[in-house]
């Protein structure tokens, strides 16, 4: 049995993703936000944490990137992706009533704008910390509708009044599984390596220098995002995903080259790439 922290409460897309990679003997512990879930590893409350990192429609989850790039180092050991489908739900006794106040996470609301404009044009939209929190909060009577994952309706005994209401049928979210740094994984031939490059003071050509290291070693980048370090204006770091394992010759040479031009490098891990389920 292993302990897994995840972005809660129960009924989130993160829990749905976690159920796909754990067994019934594992202990799943919900946390209120990404920071708390990752800190559960750092303080020993959990061995692993699953958190969202990227959505095909909304883009990156900035809080996850920032938490992995700062503080006590963590290692990504796996990733998983799931299709994201949104459902409009309410309490069973309200299933036939007009919905006037709808709660959901802002990312979910932005992915259901066309449906909301067409079907619920006068409804008040209420932002919640997660889609599951919106579903859970229906019992408090503060709103009469929630947009969430199907798992949330199952968890809280709700009635689904509309299915697959998202504007983007092929929406997918990628999640990463983190732990404290340990033994390096074995290359599988279909790996991804994640790292953070700290460039210090920004200067002309800084990004080009980083990209050149990968290009000259024929390494393909699958993701790159700049984030401020928080120290002062002009201080940035880049979170980068590349194809390949850090022990692969091209990736290893690229990382070594970055150490010569960057203020610091943090390798977040090498792990098998996921395919959409």
C-alpha positions in Angstrom: 0.0 0.0 0.0 1.2 3.5 -0.9 -0.1 6.9 0.1 -1.0 9.2 -2.7 -1.8 12.9 -2.2 -3.9 14.6 -4.9 -5.7 17.8 -5.7 -9.0 17.5 -4.0 -11.7 17.4 -2.8 -13.0 14.0 -3.8 -14.6 14.0 -7.2 -12.0 16.1 -9.1 -10.5 15.2 -12.4 -7.2 14.6 -10.6 -8.9 11.9 -8.5 -10.3 10.3 -11.6 -6.8 10.3 -13.2 -5.3 8.9 -10.0 -7.8 6.0 -9.8 -6.5 4.9 -13.2 -2.9 4.4 -12.0 -3.5 3.1 -8.4 -4.9 0.0 -6.9 -7.6 -0.5 -4.4 -5.1 -1.1 -1.6 -3.5 2.3 -2.0 -4.5 5.2 0.2 -5.7 8.3 -1.6 -5.6 11.6 0.4 -7.3 14.8 -0.9 -5.6 18.2 -0.4 -7.1 21.6 -1.0 -4.6 22.8 -3.5 -1.5 21.8 -5.5 0.9 23.3 -2.9 -0.5 21.3 -0.1 -0.5 18.1 -2.2 3.2 18.5 -3.1 4.1 19.5 0.4 2.6 16.3 1.7 5.5 14.5 0.0 8.0 16.9 1.5 6.8 16.4 5.1 6.4 12.7 4.7 2.5 12.6 4.9 2.5 10.9 1.5 4.9 9.0 -0.8 3.5 10.4 -4.1 1.4 13.3 -5.3 -0.6 13.6 -8.5 -1.2 17.1 -9.7 -2.4 18.7 -13.0 0.3 20.4 -15.1 -1.2 21.1 -18.5 -4.6 21.3 -20.3 -4.9 21.1 -24.1 -7.3 24.1 -24.0 -6.4 26.2 -21.0 -2.6 25.6 -21.2 -0.3 25.3 -18.2 -1.2 25.0 -14.5 1.1 27.8 -13.3 0.9 26.8 -9.6 2.2 23.3 -10.4 5.1 24.7 -12.4 6.1 27.1 -9.7 5.9 24.5 -6.9 8.1 22.1 -8.9 10.6 24.8 -9.7 11.1 26.1 -6.2 11.5 24.8 -2.7 12.7 21.3 -1.7 13.4 19.4 -4.9 10.8 16.7 -6.0 11.1 14.2 -8.8 8.5 13.4 -11.5 8.3 9.7 -12.0 5.2 9.3 -14.2 2.6 11.1 -16.1 -1.0 10.3 -17.1 -3.5 12.0 -19.3 -7.3 11.8 -19.4 -10.0 13.3 -21.6 -11.8 16.1 -19.9 -15.6 16.0 -20.2 -17.9 18.4 -18.3 -21.3 17.6 -16.9 -24.0 19.9 -15.5 -25.4 18.5 -12.3 -27.8 19.4 -9.5 -29.5 17.9 -6.5 -31.9 15.1 -7.4 -34.9 17.1 -6.0 -34.0 20.0 -8.2 -33.4 18.1 -11.5 -36.5 19.6 -13.2 -36.2 23.1 -11.8 -34.6 26.1 -13.6 -30.9 26.6 -12.8 -30.2 30.2 -11.9 -26.8 30.0 -10.1 -24.0 27.7 -11.5 -20.7 27.0 -9.6 -17.5 25.7 -11.2 -13.8 26.2 -11.4 -12.8 29.1 -13.7 -11.0 26.8 -16.1 -14.1 24.7 -16.5 -16.3 27.7 -17.0 -14.0 29.0 -19.8 -14.2 25.6 -21.5 -18.1 25.6 -21.4 -18.7 29.2 -22.5 -20.7 28.3 -25.6 -23.0 25.9 -23.7 -23.5 28.4 -20.9 -24.3 31.3 -23.3 -26.7 29.1 -25.2 -28.5 27.2 -22.4 -27.9 29.3 -19.3 -27.6 32.9 -20.6 -29.0 34.5 -17.4 -27.5 32.2 -14.8 -25.0 33.7 -12.3 -21.6 31.9 -12.5 -19.8 31.4 -9.2 -16.1 30.5 -9.1 -15.0 27.6 -6.8 -11.5 26.2 -6.0 -12.3 23.1 -8.0 -15.1 21.5 -10.0 -15.6 19.0 -7.2 -16.0 21.8 -4.6 -18.8 23.1 -6.8 -20.5 19.8 -6.8 -20.0 19.3 -3.1 -21.3 22.7 -2.3 -24.7 22.1 -3.9 -25.9 20.6 -0.6 -25.3 24.0 1.1 -27.9 25.6 -1.1 -25.6 28.5 -2.2 -26.1 27.5 -5.8 -28.4 25.2 -7.7 -26.2 23.9 -10.4 -22.6 22.7 -10.8 -20.3 22.0 -13.7 -17.9 19.2 -12.8 -16.6 15.7 -13.8 -19.0 12.7 -13.8 -17.1 11.2 -10.9 -18.3 14.2 -8.7 -21.9 13.3 -9.4 -21.2 9.8 -8.4 -19.4 10.9 -5.2 -22.0 13.3 -4.0 -25.3 11.6 -5.1 -26.1 14.3 -7.7 -28.3 14.1 -10.9 -26.7 14.9 -14.2 -28.9 17.1 -16.3 -26.6 17.6 -19.3 -23.6 15.6 -20.5 -20.4 16.6 -22.3 -21.1 20.3 -22.3 -17.5 21.4 -23.0 -16.8 23.5 -26.1 -13.8 21.4 -27.1 -14.6 17.7 -27.6 -11.0 16.6 -27.6 -9.9 18.4 -24.4 -7.2 16.5 -22.5 -5.4 17.2 -19.2 -1.9 16.0 -18.3 -1.0 15.1 -14.8 2.4 14.3 -13.3 3.2 12.0 -10.4 5.9 13.3 -8.1 7.9 11.9 -5.1 11.0 12.7 -3.2 14.1 12.2 -5.4 15.2 8.5 -5.6 16.8 6.0 -7.9 16.8 7.1 -11.5 14.3 5.3 -13.7 15.4 3.0 -16.5 15.0 4.4 -20.0 12.1 2.8 -21.9 12.7 4.3 -25.4 9.6 6.5 -25.1 10.5 8.9 -22.3 10.1 12.5 -21.4 12.6 14.5 -19.4 11.4 17.6 -17.5 13.8 20.3 -16.2 14.1 23.9 -15.0 16.7 26.2 -16.4 17.5 29.3 -14.3 19.0 32.0 -16.4 19.8 34.6 -13.8 19.5 38.1 -15.2 17.6 38.2 -18.5 19.6 39.3 -21.5 19.3 39.4 -25.2 19.4 35.9 -26.7 18.9 34.0 -23.4 16.2 31.8 -24.7 18.0 31.3 -28.0 21.1 30.0 -26.1 18.9 27.5 -24.3 17.1 26.3 -27.5 20.4 26.0 -29.3 21.8 23.5 -26.8 18.9 21.2 -27.6 18.9 21.8 -31.4 22.6 21.0 -31.8 22.1 17.7 -30.0 19.0 16.9 -32.1 16.7 16.9 -29.0 13.0 17.7 -29.6 11.3 20.0 -27.1 7.6 19.2 -26.3 7.0 22.0 -23.8 8.6 25.2 -22.7 7.2 27.9 -20.3 8.9 30.9 -18.8 8.0 31.8 -15.2 9.3 34.7 -13.0 11.4 33.6 -10.1 9.8 36.1 -7.7 13.1 37.7 -6.8 12.8 40.8 -8.9 11.9 42.0 -12.3 14.2 40.4 -15.0 14.7 37.1 -13.1 13.1 34.2 -14.9 13.4 30.4 -15.2 12.2 28.1 -18.0 10.4 24.9 -17.4 11.2 22.5 -20.3 10.0 19.1 -21.4 12.1 17.2 -24.0 11.7 13.9 -25.7 14.1 11.3 -24.3 15.7 10.1 -21.1 18.4 12.1 -19.3 20.8 9.2 -19.8 20.3 9.4 -23.6 23.3 10.9 -25.2 21.6 13.9 -26.8 19.7 14.8 -23.7 22.7 14.4 -21.4 24.9 16.6 -23.7 22.1 19.3 -23.8 21.8 19.3 -20.0 25.6 19.6 -19.6 25.6 22.5 -22.1 22.9 24.3 -20.2 25.0 24.1 -17.0 27.6 26.2 -18.8 25.2 29.0 -19.7 22.5 29.0 -16.9 22.7 30.1 -13.4 21.4 26.7 -12.3 19.6 23.6 -13.6 17.1 21.4 -11.8 16.3 18.1 -13.5 12.7 17.2 -12.5 12.9 13.7 -13.7 12.8 11.3 -16.7 9.7 9.1 -17.0 7.6 7.2 -19.6 5.4 9.3 -21.8 1.7 8.7 -21.5 -0.8 8.1 -24.2 -4.3 9.6 -23.9 -6.8 7.2 -22.4 
